[in-house]
Amino acid sequence: MKAIIMLAAALFTVSCHAGNAGVNDNNYKAAIQQALDNQPPLCLGEKTWPAVTNTQGYSWINAKMEALKEAGLITKKTTGGKIDWRLTTYGQKAFNQSGDFCYGNFKVSKITDLNHHNDGTVTVDFTYQITALPAWAKNKAVRVAYTDLDNDVMGIGHARYEIVFRKENSGKLVVLSPPSQLDLLY
């Protein structure tokens, strides 16, 4: 009998949680989106143009530059032991938008889990989309050279992020921890 009561109580708790999740999803989705909007845009971190590198050494820097060249963002001119990297017209246009090569912002796609805790906190797991993903960000060479970009693009629609809120008595959601990635895809 005790086991039946405990099972019934557990099922009631689960059904209440599931019933409340749908009602509150829009509130949580809006609060998550606000937290995402407060994050810096998704960018490569290439902020200085033109750039000059040596032909010898620094192969990882030159490999990144070659990837940007393959995507049509920059040109390459080798003179002596130096390589001069300059923005193309296409690259200049992309760069001028934010002073970097930015590839969009996260947008909440779907809430995948919502857990209310006894201490008044709520943990929400969600998937994302990336708004305004430019063609150059889909280039395979650029994605290999910039692994954060590749991870972000590969995770669209299925990699989960988590955020923790405290729900105040007024119903306002206060972010306790910024969105953090749960699934690393490689």
DRENKOL-207093 format. One line per 10 residues: number of its first residue (from 1); their letters; for each residue x, y, z of C-alpha. Coordinates in steps of 0.2 Angstrom, whole numbers, padded with zeros to 4 digits, m for minus. Example, Ala and Ser with C-alpha at 12.3 -4.5 7.8 and 13.67 -1.06 7.14 Angstrom:
2
1) AS) 0062 m0022 0039; 0068 m0005 0036
//
This chain:
186
1) MKAIIMLAAA) 0000 0000 0000; 0014 0012 0005; 0022 0008 m0012; 0006 0012 m0021; 0004 0029 m0012; 0023 0033 m0016; 0020 0029 m0035; 0004 0039 m0036; 0013 0054 m0028; 0027 0052 m0040
11) LFTVSCHAGN) 0016 0051 m0055; 0006 0066 m0049; 0022 0076 m0047; 0028 0071 m0064; 0011 0076 m0072; 0010 0093 m0063; 0028 0096 m0069; 0023 0091 m0087; 0007 0101 m0086; 0016 0117 m0079
21) AGVNDNNYKA) 0030 0116 m0092; 0019 0120 m0107; 0011 0134 m0098; 0028 0142 m0093; 0038 0138 m0108; 0035 0155 m0117; 0040 0164 m0101; 0056 0154 m0100; 0059 0155 m0118; 0058 0174 m0118
31) AIQQALDNQP) 0069 0175 m0102; 0082 0163 m0110; 0082 0174 m0126; 0085 0189 m0116; 0100 0181 m0108; 0106 0176 m0125; 0104 0193 m0132; 0115 0200 m0118; 0129 0189 m0124; 0141 0196 m0137
41) PLCLGEKTWP) 0138 0191 m0155; 0146 0175 m0162; 0162 0181 m0170; 0179 0174 m0176; 0190 0186 m0166; 0199 0193 m0181; 0199 0212 m0178; 0215 0219 m0186; 0216 0221 m0205; 0227 0222 m0215
51) AVTNTQGYSW) 0237 0208 m0206; 0255 0203 m0210; 0263 0186 m0205; 0279 0177 m0209; 0280 0164 m0221; 0290 0153 m0209; 0283 0148 m0192; 0266 0153 m0186; 0258 0140 m0197; 0242 0139 m0187
61) INAKMEALKE) 0239 0158 m0190; 0243 0156 m0209; 0231 0141 m0210; 0217 0152 m0202; 0221 0165 m0215; 0221 0153 m0229; 0204 0147 m0224; 0197 0165 m0224; 0205 0167 m0241; 0196 0151 m0247
71) AGLITKKTTG) 0180 0159 m0241; 0183 0174 m0251; 0185 0186 m0236; 0204 0190 m0239; 0218 0190 m0251; 0236 0185 m0250; 0251 0193 m0256; 0268 0185 m0252; 0284 0197 m0253; 0300 0190 m0247
81) GKIDWRLTTY) 0297 0182 m0230; 0281 0191 m0227; 0263 0188 m0231; 0251 0202 m0233; 0233 0198 m0229; 0220 0211 m0235; 0201 0211 m0235; 0192 0208 m0251; 0177 0219 m0255; 0166 0204 m0248
91) GQKAFNQSGD) 0177 0203 m0233; 0176 0222 m0230; 0158 0222 m0230; 0157 0207 m0218; 0170 0215 m0207; 0162 0232 m0207; 0146 0226 m0199; 0154 0223 m0182; 0173 0226 m0183; 0175 0207 m0184
101) FCYGNFKVSK) 0169 0192 m0194; 0153 0189 m0184; 0141 0175 m0189; 0125 0178 m0180; 0117 0176 m0163; 0110 0162 m0154; 0091 0161 m0154; 0081 0149 m0143; 0074 0134 m0153; 0066 0123 m0141
111) ITDLNHHNDG) 0066 0120 m0122; 0071 0102 m0120; 0070 0101 m0101; 0063 0111 m0086; 0067 0107 m0068; 0061 0116 m0053; 0072 0114 m0038; 0067 0115 m0019; 0078 0130 m0017; 0068 0140 m0029
121) TVTVDFTYQI) 0079 0139 m0044; 0074 0132 m0061; 0086 0124 m0073; 0081 0125 m0091; 0089 0115 m0105; 0086 0121 m0123; 0092 0120 m0141; 0096 0134 m0152; 0097 0141 m0170; 0109 0154 m0176
131) TALPAWAKNK) 0101 0170 m0184; 0108 0177 m0200; 0122 0164 m0203; 0132 0170 m0218; 0138 0159 m0232; 0156 0161 m0227; 0153 0153 m0210; 0147 0137 m0219; 0163 0136 m0228; 0172 0119 m0223
141) AVRVAYTDLD) 0190 0127 m0222; 0184 0141 m0211; 0174 0128 m0200; 0190 0118 m0198; 0201 0133 m0194; 0189 0140 m0181; 0182 0126 m0171; 0170 0136 m0160; 0161 0141 m0176; 0161 0123 m0182
151) NDVMGIGHAR) 0154 0117 m0165; 0141 0131 m0165; 0135 0127 m0183; 0135 0108 m0180; 0125 0110 m0164; 0111 0120 m0173; 0094 0112 m0167; 0101 0098 m0156; 0116 0103 m0145; 0109 0108 m0128
161) YEIVFRKENS) 0113 0123 m0118; 0108 0125 m0099; 0103 0141 m0090; 0098 0142 m0071; 0085 0155 m0065; 0078 0160 m0048; 0060 0163 m0049; 0055 0177 m0038; 0038 0178 m0029; 0032 0191 m0042
171) GKLVVLSPPS) 0035 0178 m0055; 0051 0187 m0062; 0065 0176 m0068; 0082 0181 m0063; 0097 0173 m0072; 0109 0164 m0059; 0121 0157 m0072; 0123 0162 m0090; 0119 0149 m0104; 0132 0136 m0104
181) QLDLLY) 0134 0122 m0117; 0130 0104 m0111; 0134 0095 m0127; 0151 0096 m0135; 0150 0088 m0152; 0169 0083 m0154
//
